[in-house]
Amino acid sequence: MPNELQDQFHELSSRQRILVLRFVTAIQVLQTLYYHLTTDQAYTFLAVWAEEGLPVSVLARRCGIKPVTVSMHLRRLTSRVIRSKPGFDLLTVVDDRRNDLRLRHVFLTERGHRLASRMIEVMQDNPRKRIGPMGELLFEDEV
């Protein structure tokens, strides 16, 4: 099976291969900077980045998971403190006060936008560049 996947990868155009490698590098940045982040939580972050403002239930469908599972991801990705550990503060959940208080919409926080910008920088820089472990992500203004 791995050889088949490699063959499929090599059948892509040069531009498509570069985009795949850059995206993989961006995912590595996300998981390196937040080494406690699971792959599923990273996927949830990426889904919100792709379509900010989605209701939690729609986000769950987009990710192919149950709403209760996406809610667990959001607990870790927001600033909420669980078992005395703060969340990553990458996303925020906002109630729809005008229409239906049961509807909660998900957006990137300022920190989430800065992380997305960093991922874009890495994707544009060098698709094969490796990012060394850095622990928790700190931006200059947070040091």
Buried (B, 14 or more C-beta within 10 A) or exposed (E): EEEEEEEEEEEEEEEEBBBEBBBEBBBBBBBBBBEEBEEBBBBBBBBBBEEBEBBBBBBBBBBEBEBEBBBBBBBBBBEBEEEEEEBBBBBBBEEEEEEEEEBBBBBBBEBBBBBBEBBEEBBEEEBEEEBEEEEEBEEEEEE
